[in-house]
């Protein structure tokens, strides 16, 4: 289950185990609601539980990047496993999203 939480003007989106087109609309709608209503400055996507992401996941991230960057904000990806990290790099999202490296 996805969760949305605002901490110090950062929207933290805890993503579900599977990110596909069935969930994409809801995720986008909820994230946009928080960005506008809570005056969010940055967005953090937490991939800790995510095991699958298709192209709609890339769309979710890029859409929030376009929205938050208009306000000078940044987007971060945390807790990315090898597979999710590979998708983010192959899609070129590392140019727009700061992929936070985990401490070993």
C-alpha positions as CSV (number, residue, x, y, z in Angstrom):
1,X,0.0,0.0,0.0
2,X,1.3,3.5,-0.9
3,X,1.6,6.2,1.7
4,X,1.9,9.9,1.5
5,X,3.5,12.0,4.2
6,X,4.8,15.6,4.4
7,X,7.9,16.0,6.5
8,X,9.6,19.5,6.6
9,X,8.1,20.6,3.3
10,X,9.1,17.3,1.6
11,X,6.5,14.9,0.3
12,X,7.6,11.3,1.0
13,X,5.8,8.8,-1.2
14,X,6.2,5.2,0.0
15,X,5.5,3.3,-3.2
16,X,3.7,0.0,-3.4
17,X,5.2,-3.4,-4.3
18,X,4.0,-3.1,-7.9
19,X,3.9,0.2,-9.8
20,X,1.8,-0.2,-13.0
21,X,-0.8,1.7,-15.0
22,X,-3.5,0.5,-12.6
23,X,-2.0,2.5,-9.7
24,X,-0.4,5.3,-11.7
25,X,-3.5,7.6,-11.9
26,X,-4.1,7.4,-8.1
27,X,-0.4,7.9,-7.3
28,X,-0.2,11.0,-9.6
29,X,-3.4,12.5,-8.3
30,X,-2.5,12.1,-4.6
31,X,1.1,13.3,-5.1
32,X,-0.2,16.4,-7.0
33,X,-2.7,17.1,-4.3
34,X,0.0,17.2,-1.6
35,X,2.4,19.2,-3.8
36,X,-0.3,22.0,-4.3
37,X,-2.2,21.9,-0.9
38,X,0.8,21.4,1.4
39,X,3.2,23.7,-0.3
40,X,5.7,20.9,-0.8
41,X,9.2,21.9,-1.9
42,X,10.7,18.5,-2.7
43,X,9.4,15.0,-3.5
44,X,11.0,11.8,-2.2
45,X,10.0,8.5,-3.8
46,X,10.7,5.6,-1.4
47,X,11.1,2.3,-3.3
48,X,11.7,0.2,-0.2
49,X,8.8,-2.1,-0.9
50,X,8.8,-1.9,-4.7
51,X,9.7,-5.1,-6.7
52,X,8.1,-4.2,-10.0
53,X,7.8,-1.0,-12.0
54,X,6.7,-0.6,-15.6
55,X,6.9,2.6,-17.8
56,X,4.0,4.1,-15.9
57,X,6.3,4.4,-12.9
58,X,8.7,6.5,-15.0
59,X,5.7,8.7,-16.0
60,X,4.8,9.2,-12.4
61,X,8.3,10.3,-11.5
62,X,8.7,12.6,-14.6
63,X,5.3,14.2,-14.0
64,X,6.1,15.1,-10.4
65,X,9.6,16.3,-11.5
66,X,8.0,18.7,-14.1
67,X,5.6,20.0,-11.5
68,X,8.0,20.4,-8.6
69,X,10.9,21.8,-10.7
70,X,8.6,24.8,-11.7
71,X,8.8,25.8,-8.0
72,X,12.6,25.2,-7.8
73,X,12.1,21.8,-6.0
74,X,13.9,18.5,-6.5
75,X,12.9,14.9,-6.7
76,X,14.8,12.1,-4.9
77,X,14.6,8.3,-5.1
78,X,15.5,6.3,-2.0
79,X,15.8,2.6,-1.1
80,X,16.1,1.6,-4.8
81,X,17.1,-2.0,-5.3
82,X,19.2,-3.2,-8.2
83,X,16.3,-3.7,-10.6
84,X,14.5,-0.3,-9.9
85,X,17.9,1.5,-10.1
86,X,18.5,-0.1,-13.5
87,X,15.1,1.0,-14.8
88,X,15.8,4.6,-13.5
89,X,19.2,4.8,-15.2
90,X,18.0,3.2,-18.5
91,X,15.2,5.7,-18.7
92,X,17.6,8.5,-18.1
93,X,15.9,9.6,-14.9
94,X,19.2,10.1,-13.1
95,X,19.5,13.4,-15.0
96,X,16.3,14.7,-13.2
97,X,16.1,12.6,-10.0
98,X,18.8,12.3,-7.4
99,X,19.1,8.6,-6.7
100,X,20.3,8.5,-3.1
101,X,23.0,5.8,-2.6
102,X,22.5,3.6,0.4
103,X,25.2,3.4,3.1
104,X,26.8,0.0,2.8
